[in-house]
Amino acid sequence: MAKSKTLRITQIKSGIGYKPKAKATLKALGLRKMLQTVEHPDTATLRGMINVIPYLLKVEEV
């Protein structure tokens, strides 16, 4: 059985000063503070969320 990919997402910039949609996307990803890191399974939905705010995030495949 193949192991599913995981993405490690780190918030590298603050959401202050950005549109409410960007802040809501950060919250939906589970990010609350700068330099906080979360891990999620790699799905199309998650990739779409990342593409909305790539300027606030650093993404690594694990």
PDB file of N, CA, C and O in Angstrom:
ATOM      1  N   MET A   1       0.835  -1.179   0.000  1.00  0.00           N
ATOM      2  CA  MET A   1       0.000   0.000   0.000  1.00  0.00           C
ATOM      3  C   MET A   1       0.880   1.242   0.000  1.00  0.00           C
ATOM      4  O   MET A   1       1.815   1.345   0.795  1.00  0.00           O
ATOM      5  N   ALA A   2       0.584   2.185  -0.889  1.00  0.00           N
ATOM      6  CA  ALA A   2       1.397   3.396  -1.018  1.00  0.00           C
ATOM      7  C   ALA A   2       1.108   4.357   0.125  1.00  0.00           C
ATOM      8  O   ALA A   2      -0.032   4.526   0.557  1.00  0.00           O
ATOM      9  N   LYS A   3       2.172   4.975   0.596  1.00  0.00           N
ATOM     10  CA  LYS A   3       2.030   5.952   1.671  1.00  0.00           C
ATOM     11  C   LYS A   3       1.599   7.290   1.073  1.00  0.00           C
ATOM     12  O   LYS A   3       2.191   7.754   0.099  1.00  0.00           O
ATOM     13  N   SER A   4       0.575   7.907   1.649  1.00  0.00           N
ATOM     14  CA  SER A   4       0.106   9.180   1.111  1.00  0.00           C
ATOM     15  C   SER A   4       1.073  10.303   1.491  1.00  0.00           C
ATOM     16  O   SER A   4       1.700  10.267   2.550  1.00  0.00           O
ATOM     17  N   LYS A   5       1.180  11.286   0.621  1.00  0.00           N
ATOM     18  CA  LYS A   5       2.085  12.400   0.860  1.00  0.00           C
ATOM     19  C   LYS A   5       1.515  13.327   1.921  1.00  0.00           C
ATOM     20  O   LYS A   5       0.302  13.445   2.090  1.00  0.00           O
ATOM     21  N   THR A   6       2.412  13.970   2.619  1.00  0.00           N
ATOM     22  CA  THR A   6       2.027  14.942   3.641  1.00  0.00           C
ATOM     23  C   THR A   6       2.713  16.262   3.317  1.00  0.00           C
ATOM     24  O   THR A   6       3.850  16.285   2.845  1.00  0.00           O
ATOM     25  N   LEU A   7       2.016  17.351   3.572  1.00  0.00           N
ATOM     26  CA  LEU A   7       2.581  18.674   3.363  1.00  0.00           C
ATOM     27  C   LEU A   7       2.834  19.339   4.708  1.00  0.00           C
ATOM     28  O   LEU A   7       1.977  19.318   5.591  1.00  0.00           O
ATOM     29  N   ARG A   8       4.005  19.922   4.857  1.00  0.00           N
ATOM     30  CA  ARG A   8       4.334  20.702   6.050  1.00  0.00           C
ATOM     31  C   ARG A   8       4.198  22.171   5.658  1.00  0.00           C
ATOM     32  O   ARG A   8       4.934  22.665   4.804  1.00  0.00           O
ATOM     33  N   ILE A   9       3.254  22.859   6.286  1.00  0.00           N
ATOM     34  CA  ILE A   9       2.936  24.240   5.934  1.00  0.00           C
ATOM     35  C   ILE A   9       3.348  25.154   7.088  1.00  0.00           C
ATOM     36  O   ILE A   9       2.958  24.931   8.234  1.00  0.00           O
ATOM     37  N   THR A  10       4.139  26.182   6.779  1.00  0.00           N
ATOM     38  CA  THR A  10       4.611  27.131   7.778  1.00  0.00           C
ATOM     39  C   THR A  10       4.156  28.524   7.381  1.00  0.00           C
ATOM     40  O   THR A  10       4.301  28.927   6.226  1.00  0.00           O
ATOM     41  N   GLN A  11       3.605  29.261   8.340  1.00  0.00           N
ATOM     42  CA  GLN A  11       3.206  30.643   8.095  1.00  0.00           C
ATOM     43  C   GLN A  11       4.446  31.516   8.230  1.00  0.00           C
ATOM     44  O   GLN A  11       5.065  31.549   9.293  1.00  0.00           O
ATOM     45  N   ILE A  12       4.819  32.229   7.154  1.00  0.00           N
ATOM     46  CA  ILE A  12       6.037  33.032   7.185  1.00  0.00           C
ATOM     47  C   ILE A  12       5.768  34.533   7.263  1.00  0.00           C
ATOM     48  O   ILE A  12       6.686  35.311   7.520  1.00  0.00           O
ATOM     49  N   LYS A  13       4.518  34.947   7.045  1.00  0.00           N
ATOM     50  CA  LYS A  13       4.153  36.354   7.167  1.00  0.00           C
ATOM     51  C   LYS A  13       2.853  36.470   7.935  1.00  0.00           C
ATOM     52  O   LYS A  13       2.054  35.534   7.974  1.00  0.00           O
ATOM     53  N   SER A  14       2.649  37.626   8.545  1.00  0.00           N
ATOM     54  CA  SER A  14       1.443  37.880   9.301  1.00  0.00           C
ATOM     55  C   SER A  14       0.266  38.135   8.368  1.00  0.00           C
ATOM     56  O   SER A  14       0.440  38.625   7.253  1.00  0.00           O
ATOM     57  N   GLY A  15      -0.924  37.799   8.832  1.00  0.00           N
ATOM     58  CA  GLY A  15      -2.134  38.055   8.055  1.00  0.00           C
ATOM     59  C   GLY A  15      -2.657  39.468   8.230  1.00  0.00           C
ATOM     60  O   GLY A  15      -3.622  39.855   7.571  1.00  0.00           O
ATOM     61  N   ILE A  16      -2.034  40.248   9.112  1.00  0.00           N
ATOM     62  CA  ILE A  16      -2.470  41.618   9.363  1.00  0.00           C
ATOM     63  C   ILE A  16      -2.288  42.452   8.091  1.00  0.00           C
ATOM     64  O   ILE A  16      -1.229  42.424   7.465  1.00  0.00           O
ATOM     65  N   GLY A  17      -3.317  43.179   7.727  1.00  0.00           N
ATOM     66  CA  GLY A  17      -3.252  44.044   6.556  1.00  0.00           C
ATOM     67  C   GLY A  17      -3.700  43.374   5.274  1.00  0.00           C
ATOM     68  O   GLY A  17      -3.760  44.027   4.231  1.00  0.00           O
ATOM     69  N   TYR A  18      -4.018  42.088   5.322  1.00  0.00           N
ATOM     70  CA  TYR A  18      -4.488  41.379   4.139  1.00  0.00           C
ATOM     71  C   TYR A  18      -6.009  41.238   4.197  1.00  0.00           C
ATOM     72  O   TYR A  18      -6.624  41.466   5.239  1.00  0.00           O
ATOM     73  N   LYS A  19      -6.595  40.867   3.086  1.00  0.00           N
ATOM     74  CA  LYS A  19      -8.050  40.756   2.983  1.00  0.00           C
ATOM     75  C   LYS A  19      -8.592  39.671   3.913  1.00  0.00           C
ATOM     76  O   LYS A  19      -7.872  38.742   4.279  1.00  0.00           O
ATOM     77  N   PRO A  20      -9.862  39.796   4.291  1.00  0.00           N
ATOM     78  CA  PRO A  20     -10.474  38.791   5.171  1.00  0.00           C
ATOM     79  C   PRO A  20     -10.415  37.368   4.616  1.00  0.00           C
ATOM     80  O   PRO A  20     -10.343  36.411   5.387  1.00  0.00           O
ATOM     81  N   LYS A  21     -10.444  37.217   3.296  1.00  0.00           N
ATOM     82  CA  LYS A  21     -10.368  35.878   2.687  1.00  0.00           C
ATOM     83  C   LYS A  21      -9.022  35.226   3.011  1.00  0.00           C
ATOM     84  O   LYS A  21      -8.963  34.025   3.276  1.00  0.00           O
ATOM     85  N   ALA A  22      -7.948  36.007   2.991  1.00  0.00           N
ATOM     86  CA  ALA A  22      -6.616  35.473   3.307  1.00  0.00           C
ATOM     87  C   ALA A  22      -6.549  35.049   4.769  1.00  0.00           C
ATOM     88  O   ALA A  22      -6.000  33.994   5.090  1.00  0.00           O
ATOM     89  N   LYS A  23      -7.108  35.869   5.652  1.00  0.00           N
ATOM     90  CA  LYS A  23      -7.108  35.542   7.082  1.00  0.00           C
ATOM     91  C   LYS A  23      -7.945  34.296   7.355  1.00  0.00           C
ATOM     92  O   LYS A  23      -7.568  33.461   8.177  1.00  0.00           O
ATOM     93  N   ALA A  24      -9.077  34.168   6.670  1.00  0.00           N
ATOM     94  CA  ALA A  24      -9.940  32.997   6.855  1.00  0.00           C
ATOM     95  C   ALA A  24      -9.247  31.731   6.363  1.00  0.00           C
ATOM     96  O   ALA A  24      -9.419  30.660   6.945  1.00  0.00           O
ATOM     97  N   THR A  25      -8.470  31.851   5.300  1.00  0.00           N
ATOM     98  CA  THR A  25      -7.746  30.692   4.774  1.00  0.00           C
ATOM     99  C   THR A  25      -6.669  30.246   5.757  1.00  0.00           C
ATOM    100  O   THR A  25      -6.480  29.047   5.965  1.00  0.00           O
ATOM    101  N   LEU A  26      -5.963  31.198   6.363  1.00  0.00           N
ATOM    102  CA  LEU A  26      -4.970  30.855   7.394  1.00  0.00           C
ATOM    103  C   LEU A  26      -5.635  30.098   8.543  1.00  0.00           C
ATOM    104  O   LEU A  26      -5.120  29.084   9.014  1.00  0.00           O
ATOM    105  N   LYS A  27      -6.770  30.598   8.979  1.00  0.00           N
ATOM    106  CA  LYS A  27      -7.485  29.960  10.086  1.00  0.00           C
ATOM    107  C   LYS A  27      -7.948  28.554   9.708  1.00  0.00           C
ATOM    108  O   LYS A  27      -7.875  27.631  10.519  1.00  0.00           O
ATOM    109  N   ALA A  28      -8.423  28.397   8.474  1.00  0.00           N
ATOM    110  CA  ALA A  28      -8.885  27.082   8.008  1.00  0.00           C
ATOM    111  C   ALA A  28      -7.737  26.074   7.920  1.00  0.00           C
ATOM    112  O   ALA A  28      -7.939  24.873   8.097  1.00  0.00           O
ATOM    113  N   LEU A  29      -6.542  26.572   7.646  1.00  0.00           N
ATOM    114  CA  LEU A  29      -5.368  25.694   7.606  1.00  0.00           C
ATOM    115  C   LEU A  29      -4.875  25.341   9.007  1.00  0.00           C
ATOM    116  O   LEU A  29      -4.041  24.449   9.165  1.00  0.00           O
ATOM    117  N   GLY A  30      -5.384  26.035  10.020  1.00  0.00           N
ATOM    118  CA  GLY A  30      -4.968  25.761  11.395  1.00  0.00           C
ATOM    119  C   GLY A  30      -3.790  26.600  11.838  1.00  0.00           C
ATOM    120  O   GLY A  30      -3.128  26.276  12.823  1.00  0.00           O
ATOM    121  N   LEU A  31      -3.524  27.679  11.117  1.00  0.00           N
ATOM    122  CA  LEU A  31      -2.394  28.541  11.454  1.00  0.00           C
ATOM    123  C   LEU A  31      -2.892  29.769  12.214  1.00  0.00           C
ATOM    124  O   LEU A  31      -3.820  30.448  11.774  1.00  0.00           O
ATOM    125  N   ARG A  32      -2.265  30.046  13.360  1.00  0.00           N
ATOM    126  CA  ARG A  32      -2.673  31.169  14.188  1.00  0.00           C
ATOM    127  C   ARG A  32      -1.547  32.168  14.411  1.00  0.00           C
ATOM    128  O   ARG A  32      -1.815  33.352  14.613  1.00  0.00           O
ATOM    129  N   LYS A  33      -0.294  31.722  14.379  1.00  0.00           N
ATOM    130  CA  LYS A  33       0.846  32.585  14.678  1.00  0.00           C
ATOM    131  C   LYS A  33       1.892  32.466  13.586  1.00  0.00           C
ATOM    132  O   LYS A  33       1.939  31.483  12.847  1.00  0.00           O
ATOM    133  N   MET A  34       2.727  33.485  13.500  1.00  0.00           N
ATOM    134  CA  MET A  34       3.835  33.421  12.557  1.00  0.00           C
ATOM    135  C   MET A  34       4.801  32.317  12.968  1.00  0.00           C
ATOM    136  O   MET A  34       5.004  32.056  14.154  1.00  0.00           O
ATOM    137  N   LEU A  35       5.383  31.683  11.975  1.00  0.00           N
ATOM    138  CA  LEU A  35       6.342  30.583  12.125  1.00  0.00           C
ATOM    139  C   LEU A  35       5.735  29.328  12.732  1.00  0.00           C
ATOM    140  O   LEU A  35       6.465  28.413  13.111  1.00  0.00           O
ATOM    141  N   GLN A  36       4.418  29.269  12.829  1.00  0.00           N
ATOM    142  CA  GLN A  36       3.752  28.046  13.272  1.00  0.00           C
ATOM    143  C   GLN A  36       3.715  27.073  12.094  1.00  0.00           C
ATOM    144  O   GLN A  36       3.513  27.484  10.951  1.00  0.00           O
ATOM    145  N   THR A  37       3.908  25.802  12.372  1.00  0.00           N
ATOM    146  CA  THR A  37       3.923  24.772  11.343  1.00  0.00           C
ATOM    147  C   THR A  37       2.839  23.742  11.617  1.00  0.00           C
ATOM    148  O   THR A  37       2.638  23.316  12.754  1.00  0.00           O
ATOM    149  N   VAL A  38       2.143  23.350  10.551  1.00  0.00           N
ATOM    150  CA  VAL A  38       1.131  22.297  10.638  1.00  0.00           C
ATOM    151  C   VAL A  38       1.400  21.300   9.521  1.00  0.00           C
ATOM    152  O   VAL A  38       2.016  21.641   8.512  1.00  0.00           O
ATOM    153  N   GLU A  39       0.937  20.069   9.704  1.00  0.00           N
ATOM    154  CA  GLU A  39       1.063  19.042   8.671  1.00  0.00           C
ATOM    155  C   GLU A  39      -0.327  18.557   8.292  1.00  0.00           C
ATOM    156  O   GLU A  39      -1.162  18.274   9.150  1.00  0.00           O
ATOM    157  N   HIS A  40      -0.556  18.467   6.979  1.00  0.00           N
ATOM    158  CA  HIS A  40      -1.831  18.015   6.446  1.00  0.00           C
ATOM    159  C   HIS A  40      -1.568  17.029   5.313  1.00  0.00           C
ATOM    160  O   HIS A  40      -0.516  17.101   4.676  1.00  0.00           O
ATOM    161  N   PRO A  41      -2.500  16.106   5.043  1.00  0.00           N
ATOM    162  CA  PRO A  41      -2.354  15.228   3.876  1.00  0.00           C
ATOM    163  C   PRO A  41      -2.488  16.051   2.598  1.00  0.00           C
ATOM    164  O   PRO A  41      -3.230  17.032   2.556  1.00  0.00           O
ATOM    165  N   ASP A  42      -1.776  15.649   1.575  1.00  0.00           N
ATOM    166  CA  ASP A  42      -1.773  16.363   0.302  1.00  0.00           C
ATOM    167  C   ASP A  42      -3.042  16.030  -0.470  1.00  0.00           C
ATOM    168  O   ASP A  42      -3.184  14.923  -0.990  1.00  0.00           O
ATOM    169  N   THR A  43      -3.967  16.989  -0.545  1.00  0.00           N
ATOM    170  CA  THR A  43      -5.209  16.820  -1.292  1.00  0.00           C
ATOM    171  C   THR A  43      -5.400  18.013  -2.217  1.00  0.00           C
ATOM    172  O   THR A  43      -4.746  19.044  -2.058  1.00  0.00           O
ATOM    173  N   ALA A  44      -6.298  17.869  -3.181  1.00  0.00           N
ATOM    174  CA  ALA A  44      -6.580  18.954  -4.119  1.00  0.00           C
ATOM    175  C   ALA A  44      -7.177  20.159  -3.393  1.00  0.00           C
ATOM    176  O   ALA A  44      -6.875  21.303  -3.732  1.00  0.00           O
ATOM    177  N   THR A  45      -8.016  19.904  -2.406  1.00  0.00           N
ATOM    178  CA  THR A  45      -8.621  20.986  -1.638  1.00  0.00           C
ATOM    179  C   THR A  45      -7.568  21.794  -0.902  1.00  0.00           C
ATOM    180  O   THR A  45      -7.609  23.024  -0.897  1.00  0.00           O
ATOM    181  N   LEU A  46      -6.633  21.105  -0.286  1.00  0.00           N
ATOM    182  CA  LEU A  46      -5.571  21.779   0.447  1.00  0.00           C
ATOM    183  C   LEU A  46      -4.672  22.574  -0.501  1.00  0.00           C
ATOM    184  O   LEU A  46      -4.273  23.694  -0.182  1.00  0.00           O
ATOM    185  N   ARG A  47      -4.356  22.008  -1.654  1.00  0.00           N
ATOM    186  CA  ARG A  47      -3.537  22.718  -2.642  1.00  0.00           C
ATOM    187  C   ARG A  47      -4.225  24.002  -3.105  1.00  0.00           C
ATOM    188  O   ARG A  47      -3.566  25.019  -3.325  1.00  0.00           O
ATOM    189  N   GLY A  48      -5.544  23.953  -3.251  1.00  0.00           N
ATOM    190  CA  GLY A  48      -6.300  25.149  -3.627  1.00  0.00           C
ATOM    191  C   GLY A  48      -6.206  26.231  -2.568  1.00  0.00           C
ATOM    192  O   GLY A  48      -6.068  27.411  -2.892  1.00  0.00           O
ATOM    193  N   MET A  49      -6.279  25.839  -1.309  1.00  0.00           N
ATOM    194  CA  MET A  49      -6.161  26.802  -0.206  1.00  0.00           C
ATOM    195  C   MET A  49      -4.771  27.430  -0.191  1.00  0.00           C
ATOM    196  O   MET A  49      -4.625  28.626   0.060  1.00  0.00           O
ATOM    197  N   ILE A  50      -3.763  26.621  -0.460  1.00  0.00           N
ATOM    198  CA  ILE A  50      -2.385  27.121  -0.485  1.00  0.00           C
ATOM    199  C   ILE A  50      -2.203  28.106  -1.639  1.00  0.00           C
ATOM    200  O   ILE A  50      -1.504  29.109  -1.491  1.00  0.00           O
ATOM    201  N   ASN A  51      -2.828  27.829  -2.788  1.00  0.00           N
ATOM    202  CA  ASN A  51      -2.699  28.707  -3.945  1.00  0.00           C
ATOM    203  C   ASN A  51      -3.376  30.060  -3.750  1.00  0.00           C
ATOM    204  O   ASN A  51      -3.058  31.011  -4.464  1.00  0.00           O
ATOM    205  N   VAL A  52      -4.300  30.165  -2.799  1.00  0.00           N
ATOM    206  CA  VAL A  52      -4.953  31.440  -2.511  1.00  0.00           C
ATOM    207  C   VAL A  52      -3.988  32.386  -1.805  1.00  0.00           C
ATOM    208  O   VAL A  52      -4.028  33.592  -2.045  1.00  0.00           O
ATOM    209  N   ILE A  53      -3.120  31.861  -0.939  1.00  0.00           N
ATOM    210  CA  ILE A  53      -2.227  32.717  -0.144  1.00  0.00           C
ATOM    211  C   ILE A  53      -0.769  32.229  -0.163  1.00  0.00           C
ATOM    212  O   ILE A  53      -0.185  32.029   0.902  1.00  0.00           O
ATOM    213  N   PRO A  54      -0.176  32.036  -1.333  1.00  0.00           N
ATOM    214  CA  PRO A  54       1.199  31.531  -1.360  1.00  0.00           C
ATOM    215  C   PRO A  54       2.218  32.519  -0.776  1.00  0.00           C
ATOM    216  O   PRO A  54       3.296  32.107  -0.348  1.00  0.00           O
ATOM    217  N   TYR A  55       1.893  33.799  -0.753  1.00  0.00           N
ATOM    218  CA  TYR A  55       2.786  34.833  -0.248  1.00  0.00           C
ATOM    219  C   TYR A  55       2.874  34.842   1.275  1.00  0.00           C
ATOM    220  O   TYR A  55       3.719  35.540   1.836  1.00  0.00           O
ATOM    221  N   LEU A  56       2.021  34.081   1.950  1.00  0.00           N
ATOM    222  CA  LEU A  56       2.036  34.011   3.415  1.00  0.00           C
ATOM    223  C   LEU A  56       2.608  32.688   3.925  1.00  0.00           C
ATOM    224  O   LEU A  56       2.812  32.531   5.129  1.00  0.00           O
ATOM    225  N   LEU A  57       2.869  31.737   3.026  1.00  0.00           N
ATOM    226  CA  LEU A  57       3.196  30.374   3.446  1.00  0.00           C
ATOM    227  C   LEU A  57       4.494  29.870   2.842  1.00  0.00           C
ATOM    228  O   LEU A  57       4.942  30.337   1.795  1.00  0.00           O
ATOM    229  N   LYS A  58       5.091  28.894   3.539  1.00  0.00           N
ATOM    230  CA  LYS A  58       6.171  28.084   3.002  1.00  0.00           C
ATOM    231  C   LYS A  58       5.686  26.642   3.069  1.00  0.00           C
ATOM    232  O   LYS A  58       5.252  26.181   4.124  1.00  0.00           O
ATOM    233  N   VAL A  59       5.758  25.926   1.945  1.00  0.00           N
ATOM    234  CA  VAL A  59       5.221  24.571   1.866  1.00  0.00           C
ATOM    235  C   VAL A  59       6.328  23.599   1.510  1.00  0.00           C
ATOM    236  O   VAL A  59       7.106  23.839   0.587  1.00  0.00           O
ATOM    237  N   GLU A  60       6.395  22.489   2.256  1.00  0.00           N
ATOM    238  CA  GLU A  60       7.376  21.430   2.017  1.00  0.00           C
ATOM    239  C   GLU A  60       6.663  20.101   1.958  1.00  0.00           C
ATOM    240  O   GLU A  60       5.723  19.863   2.715  1.00  0.00           O
ATOM    241  N   GLU A  61       7.106  19.221   1.052  1.00  0.00           N
ATOM    242  CA  GLU A  61       6.554  17.868   1.016  1.00  0.00           C
ATOM    243  C   GLU A  61       7.350  16.999   1.977  1.00  0.00           C
ATOM    244  O   GLU A  61       8.579  17.068   2.012  1.00  0.00           O
ATOM    245  N   VAL A  62       6.656  16.188   2.752  1.00  0.00           N
ATOM    246  CA  VAL A  62       7.307  15.326   3.743  1.00  0.00           C
ATOM    247  C   VAL A  62       7.222  13.897   3.262  1.00  0.00           C
ATOM    248  O   VAL A  62       7.706  12.988   3.938  1.00  0.00           O
TER     249      VAL A  62
END
